[in-house]
Structure formats: C-alpha cells, structure tokens
Amino acid sequence: MAHNTFVVYVGTKIVEVVYATSYQQAYEWAKRNYGEQAYVFENVQALDITGR
C-alpha cells in the first residue's frame, strides 16, 4: 500500500482504508468516526492477486 495509507479496524473487521498526512490524523479520525473500539495500522502489506 502507499505511504501514509492506514487501515482502520473495528474488532477484526476492516471498516476503512484511508490516506492521511500522519498516523495521528488517521487515529483521531478513526476514533471520531468509529469510537474507542477502532484501531489503526499503517502501511499494511497487501496480498498481490493481480497475477493470479
């Protein structure tokens, strides 16, 4: 994934993939939109399925 791309989880479910200027911005946005149960991962590696 691109630099400054963040995955927002609630529990084990991905609820958003966002682009932000910083982890702090993504974290604050996630907490505002999804509450305290949200957590954020930065620059997560994705499985490339384009060649399959």
mmCIF entry with sequence, helices, sheets and N, C-alpha, C, O atoms, coordinates in Angstrom:
data_MODEL
# 
_entry.id   MODEL 
# 
_entity.id                         1 
_entity.type                       polymer 
_entity.pdbx_number_of_molecules   1 
# 
_entity_poly.entity_id                      1 
_entity_poly.type                           'polypeptide(L)' 
_entity_poly.nstd_linkage                   no 
_entity_poly.nstd_monomer                   no 
_entity_poly.pdbx_seq_one_letter_code       MAHNTFVVYVGTKIVEVVYATSYQQAYEWAKRNYGEQAYVFENVQALDITGR 
_entity_poly.pdbx_seq_one_letter_code_can   MAHNTFVVYVGTKIVEVVYATSYQQAYEWAKRNYGEQAYVFENVQALDITGR 
_entity_poly.pdbx_strand_id                 A 
# 
loop_
_entity_poly_seq.entity_id 
_entity_poly_seq.num 
_entity_poly_seq.mon_id 
_entity_poly_seq.hetero 
1 1  MET n 
1 2  ALA n 
1 3  HIS n 
1 4  ASN n 
1 5  THR n 
1 6  PHE n 
1 7  VAL n 
1 8  VAL n 
1 9  TYR n 
1 10 VAL n 
1 11 GLY n 
1 12 THR n 
1 13 LYS n 
1 14 ILE n 
1 15 VAL n 
1 16 GLU n 
1 17 VAL n 
1 18 VAL n 
1 19 TYR n 
1 20 ALA n 
1 21 THR n 
1 22 SER n 
1 23 TYR n 
1 24 GLN n 
1 25 GLN n 
1 26 ALA n 
1 27 TYR n 
1 28 GLU n 
1 29 TRP n 
1 30 ALA n 
1 31 LYS n 
1 32 ARG n 
1 33 ASN n 
1 34 TYR n 
1 35 GLY n 
1 36 GLU n 
1 37 GLN n 
1 38 ALA n 
1 39 TYR n 
1 40 VAL n 
1 41 PHE n 
1 42 GLU n 
1 43 ASN n 
1 44 VAL n 
1 45 GLN n 
1 46 ALA n 
1 47 LEU n 
1 48 ASP n 
1 49 ILE n 
1 50 THR n 
1 51 GLY n 
1 52 ARG n 
# 
_struct_asym.id          A 
_struct_asym.entity_id   1 
# 
_struct_conf.conf_type_id            HELX_P 
_struct_conf.id                      HELX_P1 
_struct_conf.pdbx_PDB_helix_id       AA1 
_struct_conf.beg_label_comp_id       TYR 
_struct_conf.beg_label_asym_id       A 
_struct_conf.beg_label_seq_id        23 
_struct_conf.pdbx_beg_PDB_ins_code   ? 
_struct_conf.end_label_comp_id       TYR 
_struct_conf.end_label_asym_id       A 
_struct_conf.end_label_seq_id        34 
_struct_conf.pdbx_end_PDB_ins_code   ? 
_struct_conf.beg_auth_comp_id        TYR 
_struct_conf.beg_auth_asym_id        A 
_struct_conf.beg_auth_seq_id         23 
_struct_conf.end_auth_comp_id        TYR 
_struct_conf.end_auth_asym_id        A 
_struct_conf.end_auth_seq_id         34 
_struct_conf.pdbx_PDB_helix_class    1 
_struct_conf.details                 ? 
_struct_conf.pdbx_PDB_helix_length   12 
# 
_struct_conf_type.id          HELX_P 
_struct_conf_type.criteria    ? 
_struct_conf_type.reference   ? 
# 
_struct_sheet.id               AA1 
_struct_sheet.type             ? 
_struct_sheet.number_strands   3 
_struct_sheet.details          ? 
# 
loop_
_struct_sheet_order.sheet_id 
_struct_sheet_order.range_id_1 
_struct_sheet_order.range_id_2 
_struct_sheet_order.offset 
_struct_sheet_order.sense 
AA1 1 2 ? anti-parallel 
AA1 2 3 ? anti-parallel 
# 
loop_
_struct_sheet_range.sheet_id 
_struct_sheet_range.id 
_struct_sheet_range.beg_label_comp_id 
_struct_sheet_range.beg_label_asym_id 
_struct_sheet_range.beg_label_seq_id 
_struct_sheet_range.pdbx_beg_PDB_ins_code 
_struct_sheet_range.end_label_comp_id 
_struct_sheet_range.end_label_asym_id 
_struct_sheet_range.end_label_seq_id 
_struct_sheet_range.pdbx_end_PDB_ins_code 
_struct_sheet_range.beg_auth_comp_id 
_struct_sheet_range.beg_auth_asym_id 
_struct_sheet_range.beg_auth_seq_id 
_struct_sheet_range.end_auth_comp_id 
_struct_sheet_range.end_auth_asym_id 
_struct_sheet_range.end_auth_seq_id 
AA1 1 LYS A 13 ? TYR A 19 ? LYS A 13 TYR A 19 
AA1 2 THR A 5  ? VAL A 10 ? THR A 5  VAL A 10 
AA1 3 ALA A 38 ? GLU A 42 ? ALA A 38 GLU A 42 
# 
loop_
_atom_site.group_PDB 
_atom_site.id 
_atom_site.type_symbol 
_atom_site.label_atom_id 
_atom_site.label_alt_id 
_atom_site.label_comp_id 
_atom_site.label_asym_id 
_atom_site.label_entity_id 
_atom_site.label_seq_id 
_atom_site.pdbx_PDB_ins_code 
_atom_site.Cartn_x 
_atom_site.Cartn_y 
_atom_site.Cartn_z 
_atom_site.occupancy 
_atom_site.B_iso_or_equiv 
_atom_site.pdbx_formal_charge 
_atom_site.auth_seq_id 
_atom_site.auth_comp_id 
_atom_site.auth_asym_id 
_atom_site.auth_atom_id 
_atom_site.pdbx_PDB_model_num 
ATOM 1   N N  . MET A 1 1  ? 0.847   -1.181  0.000   1.00 0.00 ? 1  MET A N  1 
ATOM 2   C CA . MET A 1 1  ? 0.000   0.000   0.000   1.00 0.00 ? 1  MET A CA 1 
ATOM 3   C C  . MET A 1 1  ? 0.888   1.239   0.000   1.00 0.00 ? 1  MET A C  1 
ATOM 4   O O  . MET A 1 1  ? 2.067   1.176   0.348   1.00 0.00 ? 1  MET A O  1 
ATOM 5   N N  . ALA A 1 2  ? 0.324   2.319   -0.381  1.00 0.00 ? 2  ALA A N  1 
ATOM 6   C CA . ALA A 1 2  ? 1.075   3.562   -0.485  1.00 0.00 ? 2  ALA A CA 1 
ATOM 7   C C  . ALA A 1 2  ? 1.454   4.120   0.879   1.00 0.00 ? 2  ALA A C  1 
ATOM 8   O O  . ALA A 1 2  ? 0.793   3.854   1.882   1.00 0.00 ? 2  ALA A O  1 
ATOM 9   N N  . HIS A 1 3  ? 2.516   4.886   0.895   1.00 0.00 ? 3  HIS A N  1 
ATOM 10  C CA . HIS A 1 3  ? 2.936   5.583   2.106   1.00 0.00 ? 3  HIS A CA 1 
ATOM 11  C C  . HIS A 1 3  ? 1.780   6.450   2.613   1.00 0.00 ? 3  HIS A C  1 
ATOM 12  O O  . HIS A 1 3  ? 1.064   7.063   1.821   1.00 0.00 ? 3  HIS A O  1 
ATOM 13  N N  . ASN A 1 4  ? 1.606   6.497   3.927   1.00 0.00 ? 4  ASN A N  1 
ATOM 14  C CA . ASN A 1 4  ? 0.520   7.261   4.569   1.00 0.00 ? 4  ASN A CA 1 
ATOM 15  C C  . ASN A 1 4  ? -0.858  6.668   4.303   1.00 0.00 ? 4  ASN A C  1 
ATOM 16  O O  . ASN A 1 4  ? -1.866  7.371   4.373   1.00 0.00 ? 4  ASN A O  1 
ATOM 17  N N  . THR A 1 5  ? -0.898  5.387   4.003   1.00 0.00 ? 5  THR A N  1 
ATOM 18  C CA . THR A 1 5  ? -2.169  4.686   3.883   1.00 0.00 ? 5  THR A CA 1 
ATOM 19  C C  . THR A 1 5  ? -2.389  3.912   5.181   1.00 0.00 ? 5  THR A C  1 
ATOM 20  O O  . THR A 1 5  ? -1.481  3.247   5.681   1.00 0.00 ? 5  THR A O  1 
ATOM 21  N N  . PHE A 1 6  ? -3.598  4.007   5.717   1.00 0.00 ? 6  PHE A N  1 
ATOM 22  C CA . PHE A 1 6  ? -3.903  3.418   7.010   1.00 0.00 ? 6  PHE A CA 1 
ATOM 23  C C  . PHE A 1 6  ? -5.163  2.569   6.905   1.00 0.00 ? 6  PHE A C  1 
ATOM 24  O O  . PHE A 1 6  ? -6.127  2.943   6.236   1.00 0.00 ? 6  PHE A O  1 
ATOM 25  N N  . VAL A 1 7  ? -5.141  1.436   7.569   1.00 0.00 ? 7  VAL A N  1 
ATOM 26  C CA . VAL A 1 7  ? -6.295  0.560   7.625   1.00 0.00 ? 7  VAL A CA 1 
ATOM 27  C C  . VAL A 1 7  ? -6.939  0.733   8.992   1.00 0.00 ? 7  VAL A C  1 
ATOM 28  O O  . VAL A 1 7  ? -6.271  0.651   10.023  1.00 0.00 ? 7  VAL A O  1 
ATOM 29  N N  . VAL A 1 8  ? -8.249  0.974   8.988   1.00 0.00 ? 8  VAL A N  1 
ATOM 30  C CA . VAL A 1 8  ? -8.993  1.155   10.227  1.00 0.00 ? 8  VAL A CA 1 
ATOM 31  C C  . VAL A 1 8  ? -9.804  -0.109  10.487  1.00 0.00 ? 8  VAL A C  1 
ATOM 32  O O  . VAL A 1 8  ? -10.593 -0.541  9.647   1.00 0.00 ? 8  VAL A O  1 
ATOM 33  N N  . TYR A 1 9  ? -9.596  -0.686  11.654  1.00 0.00 ? 9  TYR A N  1 
ATOM 34  C CA . TYR A 1 9  ? -10.309 -1.888  12.074  1.00 0.00 ? 9  TYR A CA 1 
ATOM 35  C C  . TYR A 1 9  ? -11.246 -1.566  13.217  1.00 0.00 ? 9  TYR A C  1 
ATOM 36  O O  . TYR A 1 9  ? -10.960 -0.706  14.050  1.00 0.00 ? 9  TYR A O  1 
ATOM 37  N N  . VAL A 1 10 ? -12.369 -2.265  13.249  1.00 0.00 ? 10 VAL A N  1 
ATOM 38  C CA . VAL A 1 10 ? -13.216 -2.327  14.429  1.00 0.00 ? 10 VAL A CA 1 
ATOM 39  C C  . VAL A 1 10 ? -13.361 -3.815  14.710  1.00 0.00 ? 10 VAL A C  1 
ATOM 40  O O  . VAL A 1 10 ? -13.976 -4.543  13.931  1.00 0.00 ? 10 VAL A O  1 
ATOM 41  N N  . GLY A 1 11 ? -12.798 -4.260  15.815  1.00 0.00 ? 11 GLY A N  1 
ATOM 42  C CA . GLY A 1 11 ? -12.724 -5.696  16.075  1.00 0.00 ? 11 GLY A CA 1 
ATOM 43  C C  . GLY A 1 11 ? -11.792 -6.326  15.054  1.00 0.00 ? 11 GLY A C  1 
ATOM 44  O O  . GLY A 1 11 ? -10.649 -5.894  14.903  1.00 0.00 ? 11 GLY A O  1 
ATOM 45  N N  . THR A 1 12 ? -12.271 -7.335  14.359  1.00 0.00 ? 12 THR A N  1 
ATOM 46  C CA . THR A 1 12 ? -11.459 -7.983  13.322  1.00 0.00 ? 12 THR A CA 1 
ATOM 47  C C  . THR A 1 12 ? -11.884 -7.570  11.920  1.00 0.00 ? 12 THR A C  1 
ATOM 48  O O  . THR A 1 12 ? -11.393 -8.130  10.940  1.00 0.00 ? 12 THR A O  1 
ATOM 49  N N  . LYS A 1 13 ? -12.782 -6.606  11.806  1.00 0.00 ? 13 LYS A N  1 
ATOM 50  C CA . LYS A 1 13 ? -13.311 -6.185  10.515  1.00 0.00 ? 13 LYS A CA 1 
ATOM 51  C C  . LYS A 1 13 ? -12.646 -4.892  10.038  1.00 0.00 ? 13 LYS A C  1 
ATOM 52  O O  . LYS A 1 13 ? -12.558 -3.917  10.785  1.00 0.00 ? 13 LYS A O  1 
ATOM 53  N N  . ILE A 1 14 ? -12.180 -4.893  8.792   1.00 0.00 ? 14 ILE A N  1 
ATOM 54  C CA . ILE A 1 14 ? -11.680 -3.664  8.174   1.00 0.00 ? 14 ILE A CA 1 
ATOM 55  C C  . ILE A 1 14 ? -12.892 -2.813  7.815   1.00 0.00 ? 14 ILE A C  1 
ATOM 56  O O  . ILE A 1 14 ? -13.780 -3.254  7.085   1.00 0.00 ? 14 ILE A O  1 
ATOM 57  N N  . VAL A 1 15 ? -12.918 -1.588  8.337   1.00 0.00 ? 15 VAL A N  1 
ATOM 58  C CA . VAL A 1 15 ? -14.056 -0.710  8.067   1.00 0.00 ? 15 VAL A CA 1 
ATOM 59  C C  . VAL A 1 15 ? -13.704 0.423   7.113   1.00 0.00 ? 15 VAL A C  1 
ATOM 60  O O  . VAL A 1 15 ? -14.587 0.964   6.448   1.00 0.00 ? 15 VAL A O  1 
ATOM 61  N N  . GLU A 1 16 ? -12.431 0.790   7.034   1.00 0.00 ? 16 GLU A N  1 
ATOM 62  C CA . GLU A 1 16 ? -11.990 1.850   6.126   1.00 0.00 ? 16 GLU A CA 1 
ATOM 63  C C  . GLU A 1 16 ? -10.524 1.650   5.780   1.00 0.00 ? 16 GLU A C  1 
ATOM 64  O O  . GLU A 1 16 ? -9.757  1.087   6.562   1.00 0.00 ? 16 GLU A O  1 
ATOM 65  N N  . VAL A 1 17 ? -10.150 2.117   4.605   1.00 0.00 ? 17 VAL A N  1 
ATOM 66  C CA . VAL A 1 17 ? -8.752  2.302   4.245   1.00 0.00 ? 17 VAL A CA 1 
ATOM 67  C C  . VAL A 1 17 ? -8.646  3.776   3.887   1.00 0.00 ? 17 VAL A C  1 
ATOM 68  O O  . VAL A 1 17 ? -9.335  4.253   2.984   1.00 0.00 ? 17 VAL A O  1 
ATOM 69  N N  . VAL A 1 18 ? -7.775  4.503   4.600   1.00 0.00 ? 18 VAL A N  1 
ATOM 70  C CA . VAL A 1 18 ? -7.722  5.957   4.440   1.00 0.00 ? 18 VAL A CA 1 
ATOM 71  C C  . VAL A 1 18 ? -6.309  6.420   4.127   1.00 0.00 ? 18 VAL A C  1 
ATOM 72  O O  . VAL A 1 18 ? -5.328  5.758   4.466   1.00 0.00 ? 18 VAL A O  1 
ATOM 73  N N  . TYR A 1 19 ? -6.227  7.569   3.475   1.00 0.00 ? 19 TYR A N  1 
ATOM 74  C CA . TYR A 1 19 ? -4.959  8.258   3.249   1.00 0.00 ? 19 TYR A CA 1 
ATOM 75  C C  . TYR A 1 19 ? -4.954  9.458   4.172   1.00 0.00 ? 19 TYR A C  1 
ATOM 76  O O  . TYR A 1 19 ? -5.916  10.226  4.195   1.00 0.00 ? 19 TYR A O  1 
ATOM 77  N N  . ALA A 1 20 ? -3.883  9.633   4.935   1.00 0.00 ? 20 ALA A N  1 
ATOM 78  C CA . ALA A 1 20 ? -3.790  10.732  5.889   1.00 0.00 ? 20 ALA A CA 1 
ATOM 79  C C  . ALA A 1 20 ? -2.373  11.286  5.884   1.00 0.00 ? 20 ALA A C  1 
ATOM 80  O O  . ALA A 1 20 ? -1.444  10.636  5.404   1.00 0.00 ? 20 ALA A O  1 
ATOM 81  N N  . THR A 1 21 ? -2.215  12.486  6.421   1.00 0.00 ? 21 THR A N  1 
ATOM 82  C CA . THR A 1 21 ? -0.882  13.095  6.474   1.00 0.00 ? 21 THR A CA 1 
ATOM 83  C C  . THR A 1 21 ? -0.008  12.489  7.562   1.00 0.00 ? 21 THR A C  1 
ATOM 84  O O  . THR A 1 21 ? 1.215   12.615  7.522   1.00 0.00 ? 21 THR A O  1 
ATOM 85  N N  . SER A 1 22 ? -0.641  11.825  8.547   1.00 0.00 ? 22 SER A N  1 
ATOM 86  C CA . SER A 1 22 ? 0.120   11.221  9.640   1.00 0.00 ? 22 SER A CA 1 
ATOM 87  C C  . SER A 1 22 ? -0.716  10.139  10.319  1.00 0.00 ? 22 SER A C  1 
ATOM 88  O O  . SER A 1 22 ? -1.929  10.059  10.129  1.00 0.00 ? 22 SER A O  1 
ATOM 89  N N  . TYR A 1 23 ? -0.039  9.310   11.113  1.00 0.00 ? 23 TYR A N  1 
ATOM 90  C CA . TYR A 1 23 ? -0.749  8.314   11.904  1.00 0.00 ? 23 TYR A CA 1 
ATOM 91  C C  . TYR A 1 23 ? -1.724  9.006   12.853  1.00 0.00 ? 23 TYR A C  1 
ATOM 92  O O  . TYR A 1 23 ? -2.859  8.561   13.025  1.00 0.00 ? 23 TYR A O  1 
ATOM 93  N N  . GLN A 1 24 ? -1.271  10.095  13.463  1.00 0.00 ? 24 GLN A N  1 
ATOM 94  C CA . GLN A 1 24 ? -2.104  10.813  14.422  1.00 0.00 ? 24 GLN A CA 1 
ATOM 95  C C  . GLN A 1 24 ? -3.404  11.287  13.773  1.00 0.00 ? 24 GLN A C  1 
ATOM 96  O O  . GLN A 1 24 ? -4.472  11.170  14.374  1.00 0.00 ? 24 GLN A O  1 
ATOM 97  N N  . GLN A 1 25 ? -3.323  11.813  12.568  1.00 0.00 ? 25 GLN A N  1 
ATOM 98  C CA . GLN A 1 25 ? -4.533  12.254  11.872  1.00 0.00 ? 25 GLN A CA 1 
ATOM 99  C C  . GLN A 1 25 ? -5.471  11.078  11.619  1.00 0.00 ? 25 GLN A C  1 
ATOM 100 O O  . GLN A 1 25 ? -6.677  11.188  11.843  1.00 0.00 ? 25 GLN A O  1 
ATOM 101 N N  . ALA A 1 26 ? -4.930  9.962   11.157  1.00 0.00 ? 26 ALA A N  1 
ATOM 102 C CA . ALA A 1 26 ? -5.755  8.778   10.902  1.00 0.00 ? 26 ALA A CA 1 
ATOM 103 C C  . ALA A 1 26 ? -6.369  8.249   12.198  1.00 0.00 ? 26 ALA A C  1 
ATOM 104 O O  . ALA A 1 26 ? -7.540  7.871   12.227  1.00 0.00 ? 26 ALA A O  1 
ATOM 105 N N  . TYR A 1 27 ? -5.582  8.224   13.256  1.00 0.00 ? 27 TYR A N  1 
ATOM 106 C CA . TYR A 1 27 ? -6.049  7.736   14.550  1.00 0.00 ? 27 TYR A CA 1 
ATOM 107 C C  . TYR A 1 27 ? -7.189  8.604   15.081  1.00 0.00 ? 27 TYR A C  1 
ATOM 108 O O  . TYR A 1 27 ? -8.218  8.084   15.511  1.00 0.00 ? 27 TYR A O  1 
ATOM 109 N N  . GLU A 1 28 ? -7.008  9.912   15.052  1.00 0.00 ? 28 GLU A N  1 
ATOM 110 C CA . GLU A 1 28 ? -8.049  10.821  15.544  1.00 0.00 ? 28 GLU A CA 1 
ATOM 111 C C  . GLU A 1 28 ? -9.323  10.696  14.710  1.00 0.00 ? 28 GLU A C  1 
ATOM 112 O O  . GLU A 1 28 ? -10.425 10.715  15.256  1.00 0.00 ? 28 GLU A O  1 
ATOM 113 N N  . TRP A 1 29 ? -9.178  10.571  13.401  1.00 0.00 ? 29 TRP A N  1 
ATOM 114 C CA . TRP A 1 29 ? -10.336 10.419  12.516  1.00 0.00 ? 29 TRP A CA 1 
ATOM 115 C C  . TRP A 1 29 ? -11.075 9.124   12.839  1.00 0.00 ? 29 TRP A C  1 
ATOM 116 O O  . TRP A 1 29 ? -12.303 9.110   12.936  1.00 0.00 ? 29 TRP A O  1 
ATOM 117 N N  . ALA A 1 30 ? -10.319 8.034   13.005  1.00 0.00 ? 30 ALA A N  1 
ATOM 118 C CA . ALA A 1 30 ? -10.924 6.733   13.302  1.00 0.00 ? 30 ALA A CA 1 
ATOM 119 C C  . ALA A 1 30 ? -11.683 6.781   14.623  1.00 0.00 ? 30 ALA A C  1 
ATOM 120 O O  . ALA A 1 30 ? -12.801 6.273   14.708  1.00 0.00 ? 30 ALA A O  1 
ATOM 121 N N  . LYS A 1 31 ? -11.101 7.376   15.639  1.00 0.00 ? 31 LYS A N  1 
ATOM 122 C CA . LYS A 1 31 ? -11.768 7.458   16.944  1.00 0.00 ? 31 LYS A CA 1 
ATOM 123 C C  . LYS A 1 31 ? -13.028 8.312   16.865  1.00 0.00 ? 31 LYS A C  1 
ATOM 124 O O  . LYS A 1 31 ? -14.042 7.992   17.487  1.00 0.00 ? 31 LYS A O  1 
ATOM 125 N N  . ARG A 1 32 ? -12.963 9.399   16.099  1.00 0.00 ? 32 ARG A N  1 
ATOM 126 C CA . ARG A 1 32 ? -14.139 10.267  15.929  1.00 0.00 ? 32 ARG A CA 1 
ATOM 127 C C  . ARG A 1 32 ? -15.272 9.547   15.209  1.00 0.00 ? 32 ARG A C  1 
ATOM 128 O O  . ARG A 1 32 ? -16.442 9.706   15.557  1.00 0.00 ? 32 ARG A O  1 
ATOM 129 N N  . ASN A 1 33 ? -14.918 8.758   14.207  1.00 0.00 ? 33 ASN A N  1 
ATOM 130 C CA . ASN A 1 33 ? -15.929 8.111   13.369  1.00 0.00 ? 33 ASN A CA 1 
ATOM 131 C C  . ASN A 1 33 ? -16.379 6.745   13.862  1.00 0.00 ? 33 ASN A C  1 
ATOM 132 O O  . ASN A 1 33 ? -17.511 6.338   13.600  1.00 0.00 ? 33 ASN A O  1 
ATOM 133 N N  . TYR A 1 34 ? -15.516 6.034   14.569  1.00 0.00 ? 34 TYR A N  1 
ATOM 134 C CA . TYR A 1 34 ? -15.839 4.668   14.979  1.00 0.00 ? 34 TYR A CA 1 
ATOM 135 C C  . TYR A 1 34 ? -15.743 4.434   16.476  1.00 0.00 ? 34 TYR A C  1 
ATOM 136 O O  . TYR A 1 34 ? -16.057 3.342   16.951  1.00 0.00 ? 34 TYR A O  1 
ATOM 137 N N  . GLY A 1 35 ? -15.315 5.437   17.224  1.00 0.00 ? 35 GLY A N  1 
ATOM 138 C CA . GLY A 1 35 ? -15.263 5.304   18.670  1.00 0.00 ? 35 GLY A CA 1 
ATOM 139 C C  . GLY A 1 35 ? -14.008 4.610   19.164  1.00 0.00 ? 35 GLY A C  1 
ATOM 140 O O  . GLY A 1 35 ? -13.075 4.341   18.408  1.00 0.00 ? 35 GLY A O  1 
ATOM 141 N N  . GLU A 1 36 ? -14.020 4.333   20.453  1.00 0.00 ? 36 GLU A N  1 
ATOM 142 C CA . GLU A 1 36 ? -12.844 3.765   21.115  1.00 0.00 ? 36 GLU A CA 1 
ATOM 143 C C  . GLU A 1 36 ? -12.498 2.350   20.664  1.00 0.00 ? 36 GLU A C  1 
ATOM 144 O O  . GLU A 1 36 ? -11.377 1.893   20.884  1.00 0.00 ? 36 GLU A O  1 
ATOM 145 N N  . GLN A 1 37 ? -13.429 1.658   20.044  1.00 0.00 ? 37 GLN A N  1 
ATOM 146 C CA . GLN A 1 37 ? -13.154 0.291   19.603  1.00 0.00 ? 37 GLN A CA 1 
ATOM 147 C C  . GLN A 1 37 ? -12.331 0.237   18.312  1.00 0.00 ? 37 GLN A C  1 
ATOM 148 O O  . GLN A 1 37 ? -11.905 -0.843  17.903  1.00 0.00 ? 37 GLN A O  1 
ATOM 149 N N  . ALA A 1 38 ? -12.102 1.380   17.670  1.00 0.00 ? 38 ALA A N  1 
ATOM 150 C CA . ALA A 1 38 ? -11.333 1.421   16.421  1.00 0.00 ? 38 ALA A CA 1 
ATOM 151 C C  . ALA A 1 38 ? -9.838  1.383   16.700  1.00 0.00 ? 38 ALA A C  1 
ATOM 152 O O  . ALA A 1 38 ? -9.358  1.955   17.679  1.00 0.00 ? 38 ALA A O  1 
ATOM 153 N N  . TYR A 1 39 ? -9.114  0.699   15.825  1.00 0.00 ? 39 TYR A N  1 
ATOM 154 C CA . TYR A 1 39 ? -7.665  0.764   15.871  1.00 0.00 ? 39 TYR A CA 1 
ATOM 155 C C  . TYR A 1 39 ? -7.123  0.870   14.464  1.00 0.00 ? 39 TYR A C  1 
ATOM 156 O O  . TYR A 1 39 ? -7.814  0.533   13.503  1.00 0.00 ? 39 TYR A O  1 
ATOM 157 N N  . VAL A 1 40 ? -5.880  1.341   14.330  1.00 0.00 ? 40 VAL A N  1 
ATOM 158 C CA . VAL A 1 40 ? -5.322  1.759   13.048  1.00 0.00 ? 40 VAL A CA 1 
ATOM 159 C C  . VAL A 1 40 ? -3.976  1.078   12.817  1.00 0.00 ? 40 VAL A C  1 
ATOM 160 O O  . VAL A 1 40 ? -3.142  0.999   13.720  1.00 0.00 ? 40 VAL A O  1 
ATOM 161 N N  . PHE A 1 41 ? -3.777  0.589   11.592  1.00 0.00 ? 41 PHE A N  1 
ATOM 162 C CA . PHE A 1 41 ? -2.483  0.061   11.173  1.00 0.00 ? 41 PHE A CA 1 
ATOM 163 C C  . PHE A 1 41 ? -1.980  0.884   10.004  1.00 0.00 ? 41 PHE A C  1 
ATOM 164 O O  . PHE A 1 41 ? -2.749  1.278   9.127   1.00 0.00 ? 41 PHE A O  1 
ATOM 165 N N  . GLU A 1 42 ? -0.674  1.139   10.001  1.00 0.00 ? 42 GLU A N  1 
ATOM 166 C CA . GLU A 1 42 ? -0.064  1.962   8.961   1.00 0.00 ? 42 GLU A CA 1 
ATOM 167 C C  . GLU A 1 42 ? 0.700   1.107   7.963   1.00 0.00 ? 42 GLU A C  1 
ATOM 168 O O  . GLU A 1 42 ? 1.362   0.140   8.340   1.00 0.00 ? 42 GLU A O  1 
ATOM 169 N N  . ASN A 1 43 ? 0.605   1.470   6.678   1.00 0.00 ? 43 ASN A N  1 
ATOM 170 C CA . ASN A 1 43 ? 1.400   0.861   5.609   1.00 0.00 ? 43 ASN A CA 1 
ATOM 171 C C  . ASN A 1 43 ? 1.350   -0.665  5.645   1.00 0.00 ? 43 ASN A C  1 
ATOM 172 O O  . ASN A 1 43 ? 2.383   -1.332  5.588   1.00 0.00 ? 43 ASN A O  1 
ATOM 173 N N  . VAL A 1 44 ? 0.164   -1.197  5.737   1.00 0.00 ? 44 VAL A N  1 
ATOM 174 C CA . VAL A 1 44 ? -0.043  -2.629  5.801   1.00 0.00 ? 44 VAL A CA 1 
ATOM 175 C C  . VAL A 1 44 ? 0.304   -3.240  4.445   1.00 0.00 ? 44 VAL A C  1 
ATOM 176 O O  . VAL A 1 44 ? -0.035  -2.677  3.404   1.00 0.00 ? 44 VAL A O  1 
ATOM 177 N N  . GLN A 1 45 ? 0.971   -4.376  4.457   1.00 0.00 ? 45 GLN A N  1 
ATOM 178 C CA . GLN A 1 45 ? 1.282   -5.080  3.210   1.00 0.00 ? 45 GLN A CA 1 
ATOM 179 C C  . GLN A 1 45 ? 0.038   -5.818  2.728   1.00 0.00 ? 45 GLN A C  1 
ATOM 180 O O  . GLN A 1 45 ? -0.660  -6.462  3.511   1.00 0.00 ? 45 GLN A O  1 
ATOM 181 N N  . ALA A 1 46 ? -0.222  -5.718  1.456   1.00 0.00 ? 46 ALA A N  1 
ATOM 182 C CA . ALA A 1 46 ? -1.393  -6.372  0.874   1.00 0.00 ? 46 ALA A CA 1 
ATOM 183 C C  . ALA A 1 46 ? -0.945  -7.541  -0.002  1.00 0.00 ? 46 ALA A C  1 
ATOM 184 O O  . ALA A 1 46 ? 0.138   -7.516  -0.586  1.00 0.00 ? 46 ALA A O  1 
ATOM 185 N N  . LEU A 1 47 ? -1.778  -8.541  -0.080  1.00 0.00 ? 47 LEU A N  1 
ATOM 186 C CA . LEU A 1 47 ? -1.532  -9.678  -0.957  1.00 0.00 ? 47 LEU A CA 1 
ATOM 187 C C  . LEU A 1 47 ? -1.811  -9.254  -2.394  1.00 0.00 ? 47 LEU A C  1 
ATOM 188 O O  . LEU A 1 47 ? -2.911  -8.801  -2.712  1.00 0.00 ? 47 LEU A O  1 
ATOM 189 N N  . ASP A 1 48 ? -0.809  -9.402  -3.264  1.00 0.00 ? 48 ASP A N  1 
ATOM 190 C CA . ASP A 1 48 ? -0.966  -9.038  -4.667  1.00 0.00 ? 48 ASP A CA 1 
ATOM 191 C C  . ASP A 1 48 ? -1.608  -10.189 -5.421  1.00 0.00 ? 48 ASP A C  1 
ATOM 192 O O  . ASP A 1 48 ? -0.982  -11.230 -5.622  1.00 0.00 ? 48 ASP A O  1 
ATOM 193 N N  . ILE A 1 49 ? -2.850  -10.010 -5.839  1.00 0.00 ? 49 ILE A N  1 
ATOM 194 C CA . ILE A 1 49 ? -3.561  -11.061 -6.562  1.00 0.00 ? 49 ILE A CA 1 
ATOM 195 C C  . ILE A 1 49 ? -3.704  -10.747 -8.047  1.00 0.00 ? 49 ILE A C  1 
ATOM 196 O O  . ILE A 1 49 ? -4.447  -11.425 -8.757  1.00 0.00 ? 49 ILE A O  1 
ATOM 197 N N  . THR A 1 50 ? -2.999  -9.724  -8.517  1.00 0.00 ? 50 THR A N  1 
ATOM 198 C CA . THR A 1 50 ? -3.156  -9.301  -9.907  1.00 0.00 ? 50 THR A CA 1 
ATOM 199 C C  . THR A 1 50 ? -2.622  -10.334 -10.908 1.00 0.00 ? 50 THR A C  1 
ATOM 200 O O  . THR A 1 50 ? -3.085  -10.384 -12.048 1.00 0.00 ? 50 THR A O  1 
ATOM 201 N N  . GLY A 1 51 ? -1.660  -11.150 -10.494 1.00 0.00 ? 51 GLY A N  1 
ATOM 202 C CA . GLY A 1 51 ? -1.072  -12.125 -11.399 1.00 0.00 ? 51 GLY A CA 1 
ATOM 203 C C  . GLY A 1 51 ? -1.644  -13.517 -11.243 1.00 0.00 ? 51 GLY A C  1 
ATOM 204 O O  . GLY A 1 51 ? -1.114  -14.473 -11.808 1.00 0.00 ? 51 GLY A O  1 
ATOM 205 N N  . ARG A 1 52 ? -2.710  -13.643 -10.491 1.00 0.00 ? 52 ARG A N  1 
ATOM 206 C CA . ARG A 1 52 ? -3.282  -14.979 -10.236 1.00 0.00 ? 52 ARG A CA 1 
ATOM 207 C C  . ARG A 1 52 ? -4.435  -15.279 -11.137 1.00 0.00 ? 52 ARG A C  1 
ATOM 208 O O  . ARG A 1 52 ? -5.022  -16.357 -11.050 1.00 0.00 ? 52 ARG A O  1 
# 
